[in-house]
Amino acid sequence: MTDQHHNRRKRIVWRATHRGIREMDFVVGTFVKSRVDAADAAELDELERILEIPDQDLMAWLTGAQPVPGEQASPLLQEMLSTRFDETFFGDPN
């Protein structure tokens, strides 16, 4: 991995974990950290695009209060919104 790609991944993780709403820091940050090391350039582009979406919109989509607009929909966003952040995601603590 080049320094450029390493720095890009670090910036993406930082942005994902410092969004402004603690719950979204957790949801987005946890998802991004689980994927960023294996992401190719196209997926990094998509993660950066998702990070531009306001927290209020992501929260509304995550809770099902509003549907994801067609122009924002993507397989990666849908995967993030459908991820269960419980023991099935984090693994068995025992």
N, CA, C and O atoms as CSV, one atom per row, in Angstrom:
chain,resi,resn,atom,element,x,y,z
A,1,MET,N,N,0.850,-1.176,0.000
A,1,MET,CA,C,0.000,0.000,0.000
A,1,MET,C,C,0.893,1.235,0.000
A,1,MET,O,O,1.840,1.338,0.779
A,2,THR,N,N,0.575,2.152,-0.876
A,2,THR,CA,C,1.364,3.378,-0.942
A,2,THR,C,C,0.984,4.302,0.214
A,2,THR,O,O,-0.069,4.152,0.835
A,3,ASP,N,N,1.868,5.257,0.484
A,3,ASP,CA,C,1.580,6.241,1.522
A,3,ASP,C,C,0.302,6.999,1.217
A,3,ASP,O,O,-0.462,7.330,2.123
A,4,GLN,N,N,0.068,7.273,-0.060
A,4,GLN,CA,C,-1.136,8.001,-0.467
A,4,GLN,C,C,-2.388,7.207,-0.081
A,4,GLN,O,O,-3.334,7.768,0.473
A,5,HIS,N,N,-2.392,5.909,-0.372
A,5,HIS,CA,C,-3.547,5.085,-0.022
A,5,HIS,C,C,-3.672,4.929,1.493
A,5,HIS,O,O,-4.779,4.942,2.031
A,6,HIS,N,N,-2.551,4.784,2.171
A,6,HIS,CA,C,-2.572,4.670,3.628
A,6,HIS,C,C,-3.161,5.933,4.255
A,6,HIS,O,O,-4.008,5.858,5.145
A,7,ASN,N,N,-2.708,7.079,3.789
A,7,ASN,CA,C,-3.213,8.347,4.314
A,7,ASN,C,C,-4.686,8.549,3.981
A,7,ASN,O,O,-5.441,9.088,4.791
A,8,ARG,N,N,-5.090,8.123,2.805
A,8,ARG,CA,C,-6.506,8.230,2.428
A,8,ARG,C,C,-7.371,7.383,3.355
A,8,ARG,O,O,-8.418,7.836,3.818
A,9,ARG,N,N,-6.939,6.169,3.622
A,9,ARG,CA,C,-7.689,5.291,4.529
A,9,ARG,C,C,-7.767,5.899,5.934
A,9,ARG,O,O,-8.818,5.854,6.573
A,10,LYS,N,N,-6.668,6.458,6.408
A,10,LYS,CA,C,-6.661,7.090,7.733
A,10,LYS,C,C,-7.643,8.262,7.782
A,10,LYS,O,O,-8.366,8.431,8.764
A,11,ARG,N,N,-7.664,9.065,6.725
A,11,ARG,CA,C,-8.593,10.202,6.678
A,11,ARG,C,C,-10.040,9.719,6.682
A,11,ARG,O,O,-10.886,10.304,7.358
A,12,ILE,N,N,-10.328,8.665,5.939
A,12,ILE,CA,C,-11.686,8.121,5.881
A,12,ILE,C,C,-12.112,7.623,7.259
A,12,ILE,O,O,-13.227,7.904,7.697
A,13,VAL,N,N,-11.246,6.894,7.940
A,13,VAL,CA,C,-11.578,6.395,9.282
A,13,VAL,C,C,-11.798,7.561,10.233
A,13,VAL,O,O,-12.747,7.547,11.017
A,14,TRP,N,N,-10.943,8.560,10.176
A,14,TRP,CA,C,-11.100,9.712,11.070
A,14,TRP,C,C,-12.440,10.390,10.831
A,14,TRP,O,O,-13.163,10.688,11.782
A,15,ARG,N,N,-12.776,10.636,9.577
A,15,ARG,CA,C,-14.055,11.289,9.250
A,15,ARG,C,C,-15.234,10.432,9.679
A,15,ARG,O,O,-16.256,10.963,10.114
A,16,ALA,N,N,-15.110,9.124,9.566
A,16,ALA,CA,C,-16.210,8.222,9.925
A,16,ALA,C,C,-16.435,8.175,11.430
A,16,ALA,O,O,-17.553,7.918,11.876
A,17,THR,N,N,-15.400,8.417,12.212
A,17,THR,CA,C,-15.516,8.314,13.667
A,17,THR,C,C,-15.646,9.675,14.351
A,17,THR,O,O,-15.733,9.747,15.577
A,18,HIS,N,N,-15.661,10.735,13.578
A,18,HIS,CA,C,-15.793,12.096,14.124
A,18,HIS,C,C,-16.851,12.863,13.336
A,18,HIS,O,O,-16.562,13.895,12.731
A,19,ARG,N,N,-18.065,12.352,13.352
A,19,ARG,CA,C,-19.135,12.921,12.538
A,19,ARG,C,C,-19.907,14.014,13.246
A,19,ARG,O,O,-20.382,14.948,12.600
A,20,GLY,N,N,-20.043,13.922,14.550
A,20,GLY,CA,C,-20.777,14.946,15.279
A,20,GLY,C,C,-21.905,14.393,16.128
A,20,GLY,O,O,-22.207,14.938,17.190
A,21,ILE,N,N,-22.527,13.327,15.680
A,21,ILE,CA,C,-23.553,12.644,16.468
A,21,ILE,C,C,-22.940,11.325,16.919
A,21,ILE,O,O,-22.556,10.496,16.094
A,22,ARG,N,N,-22.850,11.138,18.224
A,22,ARG,CA,C,-22.152,9.975,18.777
A,22,ARG,C,C,-22.651,8.652,18.186
A,22,ARG,O,O,-21.849,7.776,17.864
A,23,GLU,N,N,-23.956,8.507,18.046
A,23,GLU,CA,C,-24.500,7.264,17.491
A,23,GLU,C,C,-24.014,7.029,16.065
A,23,GLU,O,O,-23.726,5.897,15.675
A,24,MET,N,N,-23.926,8.104,15.295
A,24,MET,CA,C,-23.460,7.952,13.923
A,24,MET,C,C,-21.949,7.735,13.871
A,24,MET,O,O,-21.452,7.049,12.978
A,25,ASP,N,N,-21.213,8.316,14.827
A,25,ASP,CA,C,-19.782,8.004,14.937
A,25,ASP,C,C,-19.612,6.500,15.108
A,25,ASP,O,O,-18.747,5.889,14.481
A,26,PHE,N,N,-20.441,5.913,15.957
A,26,PHE,CA,C,-20.361,4.476,16.232
A,26,PHE,C,C,-20.757,3.654,15.012
A,26,PHE,O,O,-20.008,2.776,14.584
A,27,VAL,N,N,-21.932,3.935,14.450
A,27,VAL,CA,C,-22.432,3.134,13.325
A,27,VAL,C,C,-21.530,3.266,12.108
A,27,VAL,O,O,-21.057,2.264,11.572
A,28,VAL,N,N,-21.294,4.483,11.674
A,28,VAL,CA,C,-20.487,4.698,10.473
A,28,VAL,C,C,-19.036,4.309,10.728
A,28,VAL,O,O,-18.416,3.637,9.904
A,29,GLY,N,N,-18.496,4.732,11.871
A,29,GLY,CA,C,-17.111,4.426,12.184
A,29,GLY,C,C,-16.827,2.947,12.283
A,29,GLY,O,O,-15.825,2.463,11.755
A,30,THR,N,N,-17.705,2.225,12.957
A,30,THR,CA,C,-17.519,0.777,13.108
A,30,THR,C,C,-17.574,0.083,11.754
A,30,THR,O,O,-16.749,-0.783,11.462
A,31,PHE,N,N,-18.541,0.462,10.930
A,31,PHE,CA,C,-18.659,-0.133,9.601
A,31,PHE,C,C,-17.422,0.168,8.759
A,31,PHE,O,O,-16.854,-0.731,8.139
A,32,VAL,N,N,-17.014,1.419,8.740
A,32,VAL,CA,C,-15.862,1.819,7.920
A,32,VAL,C,C,-14.602,1.107,8.390
A,32,VAL,O,O,-13.843,0.593,7.567
A,33,LYS,N,N,-14.365,1.068,9.701
A,33,LYS,CA,C,-13.156,0.406,10.208
A,33,LYS,C,C,-13.128,-1.071,9.837
A,33,LYS,O,O,-12.052,-1.642,9.655
A,34,SER,N,N,-14.294,-1.696,9.723
A,34,SER,CA,C,-14.334,-3.120,9.377
A,34,SER,C,C,-14.026,-3.363,7.901
A,34,SER,O,O,-13.726,-4.494,7.518
A,35,ARG,N,N,-14.094,-2.325,7.063
A,35,ARG,CA,C,-13.955,-2.502,5.618
A,35,ARG,C,C,-12.779,-1.783,4.982
A,35,ARG,O,O,-12.306,-2.200,3.925
A,36,VAL,N,N,-12.305,-0.732,5.589
A,36,VAL,CA,C,-11.406,0.185,4.897
A,36,VAL,C,C,-10.084,-0.466,4.472
A,36,VAL,O,O,-9.558,-0.126,3.412
A,37,ASP,N,N,-9.544,-1.374,5.255
A,37,ASP,CA,C,-8.247,-1.958,4.891
A,37,ASP,C,C,-8.313,-2.797,3.618
A,37,ASP,O,O,-7.336,-2.867,2.873
A,38,ALA,N,N,-9.445,-3.429,3.364
A,38,ALA,CA,C,-9.579,-4.273,2.180
A,38,ALA,C,C,-10.221,-3.542,1.001
A,38,ALA,O,O,-10.365,-4.118,-0.077
A,39,ALA,N,N,-10.605,-2.284,1.194
A,39,ALA,CA,C,-11.316,-1.541,0.158
A,39,ALA,C,C,-10.399,-1.194,-1.011
A,39,ALA,O,O,-9.244,-0.806,-0.831
A,40,ASP,N,N,-10.949,-1.346,-2.209
A,40,ASP,CA,C,-10.225,-0.899,-3.392
A,40,ASP,C,C,-10.545,0.583,-3.630
A,40,ASP,O,O,-11.293,1.186,-2.861
A,41,ALA,N,N,-9.992,1.156,-4.670
A,41,ALA,CA,C,-10.165,2.588,-4.924
A,41,ALA,C,C,-11.634,2.953,-5.116
A,41,ALA,O,O,-12.079,3.993,-4.629
A,42,ALA,N,N,-12.388,2.117,-5.815
A,42,ALA,CA,C,-13.805,2.419,-6.047
A,42,ALA,C,C,-14.592,2.403,-4.740
A,42,ALA,O,O,-15.463,3.247,-4.531
A,43,GLU,N,N,-14.292,1.457,-3.865
A,43,GLU,CA,C,-14.989,1.406,-2.583
A,43,GLU,C,C,-14.578,2.578,-1.698
A,43,GLU,O,O,-15.410,3.120,-0.969
A,44,LEU,N,N,-13.318,2.974,-1.750
A,44,LEU,CA,C,-12.896,4.157,-1.001
A,44,LEU,C,C,-13.635,5.398,-1.504
A,44,LEU,O,O,-14.041,6.251,-0.714
A,45,ASP,N,N,-13.805,5.490,-2.824
A,45,ASP,CA,C,-14.582,6.603,-3.395
A,45,ASP,C,C,-15.997,6.600,-2.835
A,45,ASP,O,O,-16.524,7.646,-2.456
A,46,GLU,N,N,-16.603,5.435,-2.784
A,46,GLU,CA,C,-17.979,5.319,-2.300
A,46,GLU,C,C,-18.058,5.626,-0.804
A,46,GLU,O,O,-19.005,6.277,-0.362
A,47,LEU,N,N,-17.096,5.177,-0.029
A,47,LEU,CA,C,-17.081,5.517,1.398
A,47,LEU,C,C,-16.976,7.029,1.579
A,47,LEU,O,O,-17.660,7.598,2.429
A,48,GLU,N,N,-16.135,7.679,0.794
A,48,GLU,CA,C,-16.020,9.135,0.883
A,48,GLU,C,C,-17.332,9.816,0.503
A,48,GLU,O,O,-17.709,10.818,1.109
A,49,ARG,N,N,-18.019,9.286,-0.483
A,49,ARG,CA,C,-19.317,9.847,-0.878
A,49,ARG,C,C,-20.322,9.706,0.261
A,49,ARG,O,O,-21.055,10.646,0.569
A,50,ILE,N,N,-20.355,8.536,0.882
A,50,ILE,CA,C,-21.274,8.299,1.999
A,50,ILE,C,C,-20.966,9.243,3.154
A,50,ILE,O,O,-21.880,9.734,3.818
A,51,LEU,N,N,-19.687,9.496,3.395
A,51,LEU,CA,C,-19.306,10.377,4.494
A,51,LEU,C,C,-19.761,11.821,4.274
A,51,LEU,O,O,-19.803,12.603,5.224
A,52,GLU,N,N,-20.098,12.180,3.056
A,52,GLU,CA,C,-20.626,13.520,2.765
A,52,GLU,C,C,-22.107,13.649,3.115
A,52,GLU,O,O,-22.626,14.764,3.175
A,53,ILE,N,N,-22.789,12.545,3.345
A,53,ILE,CA,C,-24.223,12.572,3.658
A,53,ILE,C,C,-24.397,13.052,5.102
A,53,ILE,O,O,-23.727,12.543,6.000
A,54,PRO,N,N,-25.280,14.017,5.336
A,54,PRO,CA,C,-25.491,14.516,6.698
A,54,PRO,C,C,-25.974,13.418,7.662
A,54,PRO,O,O,-26.715,12.513,7.279
A,55,ASP,N,N,-25.533,13.526,8.911
A,55,ASP,CA,C,-25.915,12.551,9.938
A,55,ASP,C,C,-27.426,12.391,10.054
A,55,ASP,O,O,-27.927,11.277,10.206
A,56,GLN,N,N,-28.151,13.508,9.983
A,56,GLN,CA,C,-29.594,13.450,10.144
A,56,GLN,C,C,-30.240,12.572,9.068
A,56,GLN,O,O,-31.188,11.840,9.353
A,57,ASP,N,N,-29.740,12.640,7.856
A,57,ASP,CA,C,-30.261,11.799,6.782
A,57,ASP,C,C,-29.911,10.337,7.028
A,57,ASP,O,O,-30.772,9.463,6.919
A,58,LEU,N,N,-28.645,10.068,7.361
A,58,LEU,CA,C,-28.233,8.690,7.631
A,58,LEU,C,C,-29.040,8.093,8.783
A,58,LEU,O,O,-29.457,6.937,8.713
A,59,MET,N,N,-29.261,8.871,9.839
A,59,MET,CA,C,-30.017,8.386,10.986
A,59,MET,C,C,-31.463,8.072,10.581
A,59,MET,O,O,-32.010,7.049,10.995
A,60,ALA,N,N,-32.076,8.929,9.789
A,60,ALA,CA,C,-33.446,8.692,9.331
A,60,ALA,C,C,-33.524,7.423,8.485
A,60,ALA,O,O,-34.495,6.673,8.587
A,61,TRP,N,N,-32.532,7.180,7.667
A,61,TRP,CA,C,-32.519,5.979,6.832
A,61,TRP,C,C,-32.239,4.742,7.677
A,61,TRP,O,O,-32.835,3.687,7.461
A,62,LEU,N,N,-31.329,4.877,8.640
A,62,LEU,CA,C,-30.959,3.758,9.501
A,62,LEU,C,C,-32.154,3.289,10.338
A,62,LEU,O,O,-32.362,2.089,10.519
A,63,THR,N,N,-32.925,4.236,10.839
A,63,THR,CA,C,-34.065,3.893,11.687
A,63,THR,C,C,-35.309,3.550,10.878
A,63,THR,O,O,-36.294,3.064,11.435
A,64,GLY,N,N,-35.277,3.795,9.585
A,64,GLY,CA,C,-36.431,3.517,8.747
A,64,GLY,C,C,-37.458,4.634,8.752
A,64,GLY,O,O,-38.555,4.468,8.220
A,65,ALA,N,N,-37.114,5.774,9.350
A,65,ALA,CA,C,-38.035,6.910,9.391
A,65,ALA,C,C,-38.267,7.488,7.997
A,65,ALA,O,O,-39.331,8.038,7.711
A,66,GLN,N,N,-37.266,7.358,7.140
A,66,GLN,CA,C,-37.366,7.821,5.757
A,66,GLN,C,C,-36.676,6.808,4.855
A,66,GLN,O,O,-35.699,6.180,5.260
A,67,PRO,N,N,-37.176,6.648,3.642
A,67,PRO,CA,C,-36.476,5.767,2.695
A,67,PRO,C,C,-35.237,6.457,2.136
A,67,PRO,O,O,-35.155,7.685,2.100
A,68,VAL,N,N,-34.296,5.663,1.709
A,68,VAL,CA,C,-33.087,6.204,1.068
A,68,VAL,C,C,-33.481,6.698,-0.320
A,68,VAL,O,O,-34.022,5.926,-1.112
A,69,PRO,N,N,-33.223,7.964,-0.631
A,69,PRO,CA,C,-33.544,8.463,-1.976
A,69,PRO,C,C,-32.733,7.723,-3.036
A,69,PRO,O,O,-31.591,7.334,-2.793
A,70,GLY,N,N,-33.311,7.539,-4.176
A,70,GLY,CA,C,-32.660,6.803,-5.256
A,70,GLY,C,C,-31.288,7.316,-5.621
A,70,GLY,O,O,-30.392,6.528,-5.925
A,71,GLU,N,N,-31.105,8.640,-5.597
A,71,GLU,CA,C,-29.802,9.195,-5.992
A,71,GLU,C,C,-28.727,8.942,-4.944
A,71,GLU,O,O,-27.540,9.085,-5.237
A,72,GLN,N,N,-29.118,8.568,-3.726
A,72,GLN,CA,C,-28.144,8.265,-2.671
A,72,GLN,C,C,-27.913,6.767,-2.515
A,72,GLN,O,O,-26.909,6.351,-1.937
A,73,ALA,N,N,-28.828,5.961,-3.022
A,73,ALA,CA,C,-28.767,4.511,-2.820
A,73,ALA,C,C,-27.539,3.906,-3.495
A,73,ALA,O,O,-27.160,4.287,-4.602
A,74,SER,N,N,-26.936,2.964,-2.802
A,74,SER,CA,C,-25.839,2.187,-3.364
A,74,SER,C,C,-25.755,0.886,-2.570
A,74,SER,O,O,-26.216,0.824,-1.431
A,75,PRO,N,N,-25.172,-0.145,-3.162
A,75,PRO,CA,C,-25.033,-1.404,-2.413
A,75,PRO,C,C,-24.240,-1.233,-1.116
A,75,PRO,O,O,-24.582,-1.848,-0.105
A,76,LEU,N,N,-23.200,-0.419,-1.126
A,76,LEU,CA,C,-22.394,-0.234,0.075
A,76,LEU,C,C,-23.180,0.502,1.160
A,76,LEU,O,O,-23.112,0.129,2.331
A,77,LEU,N,N,-23.917,1.534,0.785
A,77,LEU,CA,C,-24.749,2.242,1.754
A,77,LEU,C,C,-25.801,1.303,2.322
A,77,LEU,O,O,-26.039,1.296,3.530
A,78,GLN,N,N,-26.428,0.518,1.469
A,78,GLN,CA,C,-27.443,-0.425,1.947
A,78,GLN,C,C,-26.830,-1.437,2.908
A,78,GLN,O,O,-27.447,-1.793,3.912
A,79,GLU,N,N,-25.639,-1.894,2.610
A,79,GLU,CA,C,-24.964,-2.830,3.513
A,79,GLU,C,C,-24.708,-2.184,4.875
A,79,GLU,O,O,-24.919,-2.810,5.913
A,80,MET,N,N,-24.252,-0.929,4.865
A,80,MET,CA,C,-24.012,-0.244,6.128
A,80,MET,C,C,-25.317,-0.085,6.908
A,80,MET,O,O,-25.345,-0.330,8.114
A,81,LEU,N,N,-26.373,0.313,6.253
A,81,LEU,CA,C,-27.642,0.542,6.935
A,81,LEU,C,C,-28.278,-0.742,7.447
A,81,LEU,O,O,-29.081,-0.704,8.379
A,82,SER,N,N,-27.931,-1.872,6.854
A,82,SER,CA,C,-28.531,-3.136,7.276
A,82,SER,C,C,-27.646,-3.940,8.229
A,82,SER,O,O,-28.037,-5.014,8.685
A,83,THR,N,N,-26.460,-3.424,8.527
A,83,THR,CA,C,-25.544,-4.129,9.425
A,83,THR,C,C,-26.091,-4.110,10.843
A,83,THR,O,O,-26.520,-3.068,11.339
A,84,ARG,N,N,-26.072,-5.263,11.487
A,84,ARG,CA,C,-26.463,-5.368,12.893
A,84,ARG,C,C,-25.218,-5.170,13.740
A,84,ARG,O,O,-24.248,-5.919,13.623
A,85,PHE,N,N,-25.251,-4.161,14.590
A,85,PHE,CA,C,-24.112,-3.872,15.453
A,85,PHE,C,C,-24.368,-4.490,16.823
A,85,PHE,O,O,-24.639,-3.789,17.798
A,86,ASP,N,N,-24.278,-5.806,16.876
A,86,ASP,CA,C,-24.470,-6.550,18.118
A,86,ASP,C,C,-23.438,-7.667,18.157
A,86,ASP,O,O,-22.422,-7.599,17.466
A,87,GLU,N,N,-23.689,-8.679,18.949
A,87,GLU,CA,C,-22.700,-9.751,19.084
A,87,GLU,C,C,-22.417,-10.464,17.762
A,87,GLU,O,O,-21.346,-11.047,17.595
A,88,THR,N,N,-23.357,-10.425,16.828
A,88,THR,CA,C,-23.106,-11.061,15.528
A,88,THR,C,C,-22.078,-10.275,14.723
A,88,THR,O,O,-21.379,-10.848,13.889
A,89,PHE,N,N,-21.978,-8.973,14.963
A,89,PHE,CA,C,-20.988,-8.149,14.265
A,89,PHE,C,C,-19.644,-8.192,14.974
A,89,PHE,O,O,-18.601,-8.320,14.333
A,90,PHE,N,N,-19.671,-8.084,16.307
A,90,PHE,CA,C,-18.434,-7.984,17.075
A,90,PHE,C,C,-17.843,-9.322,17.471
A,90,PHE,O,O,-16.696,-9.387,17.914
A,91,GLY,N,N,-18.605,-10.381,17.320
A,91,GLY,CA,C,-18.113,-11.694,17.722
A,91,GLY,C,C,-18.419,-11.991,19.170
A,91,GLY,O,O,-18.774,-11.098,19.939
A,92,ASP,N,N,-18.284,-13.224,19.530
A,92,ASP,CA,C,-18.569,-13.669,20.885
A,92,ASP,C,C,-17.484,-13.155,21.835
A,92,ASP,O,O,-16.302,-13.416,21.607
A,93,PRO,N,N,-17.864,-12.426,22.903
A,93,PRO,CA,C,-16.865,-11.874,23.816
A,93,PRO,C,C,-16.207,-12.934,24.699
A,93,PRO,O,O,-15.212,-12.645,25.364
A,94,ASN,N,N,-16.731,-14.122,24.716
A,94,ASN,CA,C,-16.166,-15.182,25.587
A,94,ASN,C,C,-15.028,-15.902,24.954
A,94,ASN,O,O,-14.458,-16.810,25.559
